[in-house]
Amino acid sequence: MGIDRATRGVLALRTVLARLQDRSIAPPAATRTPAPRTPFEAASGTYTQPDPTTCGSAVLVMAEMLADPAYATFVATGRHPATGRTSQLSPAELFHAEALAMHRQTGRWRDRAGRLQSPWISALGTSPWGLARQLTLATAHPHRVDLVDPGRPGAAYDRIVDAVRAGHPVPLYVGNAWSPRHVVLVTAASTDALRVYEPAAGGAVTVTRSAFERGDVALAGWRVPWLAVVPS
């Protein structure tokens, strides 16, 4: 890995992490996204899911990057400052490789700690309980699946805001009227809006509270919020 690439990677990573640490966002105007400019816009779509089944896996990799700066440095630069692990892949290629490895891990009979877990068909993506288990192991904070009550969606929205403000990015499953189909990661929140990492595009999208409550979040073509994975 050349010095130029490493330098660019470190500078980009610093921008990403600094902006992601701002867990609260100002209420957005009706026609613009909230300031400051999101880190995924700055990353120019680098961190995308590698295939249609790996949105949950990409979200897990991004969540681990936020929880572990050394791991984030490895993905951004190809060099892990703590373990010495190296890679010659570009940041986008390495993120894809890590997401595919995560996808295999969450579908196996045993989790990353070697304990038995419920296996999952890889073609169906990442199960909510598998994602919760992985987050629990990666962050040392127990996580649970929190269904969005269609009669009281604002209550789920508030729990997401509370978790993000406490420093826990929140995976959110969205879909159509019949089932959840896609996973995004809420990285910043206010009482009026959520900023989410959308892995299909590798960018940031702002979801207003009103859109969440009326089931019209418009994330990668899916509109209905189904469930979140939050700290217990």
C-alpha positions in Angstrom: 0.0 0.0 0.0 1.5 3.4 -1.0 1.9 6.3 1.3 -0.5 8.4 -0.8 -3.3 6.0 -0.4 -2.7 5.6 3.3 -2.7 9.4 3.8 -5.9 9.9 1.8 -7.5 7.1 3.7 -6.6 8.5 7.1 -7.9 12.0 6.1 -11.1 10.6 4.8 -11.6 8.4 7.9 -11.0 11.4 10.2 -13.8 13.3 8.3 -16.1 10.3 8.5 -15.6 9.6 12.2 -15.8 13.2 13.3 -19.1 13.8 11.6 -20.5 10.5 12.8 -19.8 11.4 16.4 -22.3 14.2 16.1 -25.3 12.1 17.3 -27.9 14.8 17.3 -29.0 16.7 14.2 -30.8 20.0 13.9 -34.4 19.9 12.8 -34.4 20.0 9.0 -36.1 22.6 6.9 -38.9 21.2 4.8 -36.8 21.0 1.6 -33.2 20.5 2.8 -31.2 18.0 4.7 -29.9 18.9 8.2 -26.4 20.3 8.8 -23.7 19.3 9.2 -23.1 17.6 5.9 -23.2 13.8 6.4 -20.1 11.6 6.4 -21.5 9.2 3.8 -21.9 12.1 1.3 -18.3 13.0 2.0 -17.3 9.3 1.4 -18.8 9.5 -2.1 -20.5 6.1 -2.0 -17.4 4.2 -1.0 -19.1 2.0 1.5 -21.9 0.1 -0.3 -23.4 -3.3 0.1 -21.8 -5.8 -2.3 -25.0 -7.5 -3.5 -28.8 -7.3 -2.9 -28.7 -9.7 0.1 -26.0 -7.9 2.1 -27.6 -4.7 3.3 -27.7 -6.0 6.9 -24.1 -7.2 6.7 -23.0 -3.8 5.4 -24.9 -2.1 8.3 -23.1 -4.4 10.7 -19.7 -3.6 9.3 -20.5 0.1 9.4 -21.7 -0.2 13.0 -18.5 -2.0 14.0 -16.4 0.7 12.3 -18.2 3.3 14.4 -17.7 1.3 17.6 -14.0 0.4 16.9 -11.8 3.2 15.4 -8.9 0.8 14.8 -11.2 -1.4 12.7 -12.4 1.7 10.9 -8.8 2.6 10.1 -8.2 -0.8 8.7 -11.2 -0.6 6.3 -10.3 2.9 5.2 -6.5 2.4 4.8 -5.9 -1.4 4.6 -3.8 -1.3 7.8 -5.0 -2.2 11.3 -3.1 -0.1 13.9 -3.7 -2.6 16.7 -3.3 -6.0 15.1 -1.0 -5.2 12.2 -3.4 -6.8 9.8 -3.0 -5.5 6.2 -4.8 -5.6 2.9 -4.0 -4.4 -0.6 -7.7 -3.9 -1.4 -9.2 -0.5 -1.9 -11.5 0.8 0.8 -14.6 -0.1 -1.3 -13.2 -3.6 -2.1 -12.3 -4.2 1.5 -15.7 -3.0 2.8 -17.3 -5.4 0.4 -15.1 -8.3 1.5 -15.8 -7.6 5.2 -19.6 -7.4 4.5 -19.5 -10.7 2.6 -17.6 -12.3 5.5 -20.1 -10.8 8.0 -23.0 -12.3 5.9 -21.5 -15.7 6.1 -20.9 -15.4 9.8 -24.4 -14.3 10.7 -25.9 -17.3 8.8 -23.8 -20.0 10.4 -24.7 -22.4 13.2 -22.2 -20.7 15.5 -21.7 -17.0 16.2 -18.3 -15.2 16.3 -17.8 -16.3 19.9 -18.3 -20.0 18.9 -21.7 -20.3 20.6 -24.7 -21.9 18.8 -27.0 -19.6 17.0 -30.0 -20.0 14.7 -28.8 -20.4 11.2 -30.3 -18.3 8.4 -30.6 -18.7 4.6 -28.1 -16.3 3.1 -30.4 -15.5 0.1 -32.9 -14.0 2.6 -30.3 -11.5 3.9 -29.7 -11.0 7.6 -32.3 -12.0 10.2 -33.1 -9.3 12.8 -32.2 -11.7 15.7 -28.9 -12.6 14.0 -28.1 -8.9 13.6 -29.0 -8.2 17.2 -26.7 -11.1 18.3 -23.8 -9.8 16.2 -24.2 -6.3 17.6 -24.3 -7.6 21.1 -21.0 -9.5 20.6 -19.3 -6.6 18.7 -20.3 -3.8 21.2 -20.6 -5.7 24.5 -24.0 -4.1 24.9 -27.1 -6.5 24.7 -29.4 -5.6 21.8 -33.0 -6.6 21.1 -35.4 -6.5 18.3 -38.0 -3.7 18.7 -41.1 -3.9 16.5 -42.6 -0.7 15.2 -46.2 -0.7 16.3 -48.2 0.7 13.3 -50.7 2.2 15.7 -47.9 4.0 17.6 -44.9 4.5 15.4 -43.8 7.6 17.3 -43.0 5.5 20.3 -40.5 3.4 18.2 -39.1 6.6 16.8 -38.4 8.0 20.3 -36.7 4.8 21.3 -34.4 5.1 18.3 -33.6 8.7 19.2 -32.8 7.7 22.8 -30.5 4.9 21.7 -28.6 7.0 19.1 -28.2 9.9 21.6 -26.7 7.4 24.0 -24.0 6.5 21.4 -25.6 3.4 19.8 -26.2 3.5 16.1 -29.5 1.7 15.4 -30.2 -0.7 12.5 -33.6 -0.1 11.0 -35.5 -2.7 8.9 -37.8 -1.1 6.3 -40.0 -2.7 3.6 -43.4 -2.6 2.1 -46.8 -3.2 3.7 -46.3 -7.0 3.9 -42.7 -7.5 5.1 -39.3 -5.9 5.9 -37.0 -5.9 2.9 -34.0 -3.6 3.5 -31.7 -2.6 6.4 -30.3 0.9 7.1 -28.3 2.3 10.0 -29.5 5.4 12.0 -26.3 7.3 12.9 -27.7 10.6 14.1 -31.1 11.7 15.5 -33.2 14.5 16.8 -36.8 14.8 17.8 -37.6 15.9 14.2 -35.3 13.8 11.9 -33.1 10.8 11.6 -29.9 10.6 9.5 -29.3 7.1 8.2 -26.5 5.3 6.4 -28.2 3.7 3.3 -26.0 0.8 2.1 -27.5 0.4 -1.3 -26.1 3.8 -2.3 -23.4 4.1 0.4 -24.7 7.6 1.3 -26.8 9.4 3.8 -30.5 10.0 3.8 -32.6 12.2 6.1 -35.9 10.7 7.3 -38.2 13.2 9.0 -40.3 12.1 12.0 -43.5 12.8 10.1 -42.4 10.5 7.2 -41.5 7.8 9.8 -44.9 8.1 11.5 -46.9 7.9 8.3 -44.9 5.0 6.9 -43.3 6.8 4.0 -39.5 6.8 4.7 -38.4 6.2 1.0 -35.2 4.3 1.6 -33.9 2.4 -1.4 -37.5 2.2 -2.7 -38.9 0.9 0.6 -41.2 3.0 2.7 -42.5 1.2 5.8 -40.4 1.1 9.0 -40.8 -2.4 10.5 -38.4 -2.9 13.3 -35.3 -1.5 14.9 -32.4 -3.2 16.7 -31.8 -1.3 19.9 -29.8 -1.7 23.2 -31.7 -3.7 25.8 
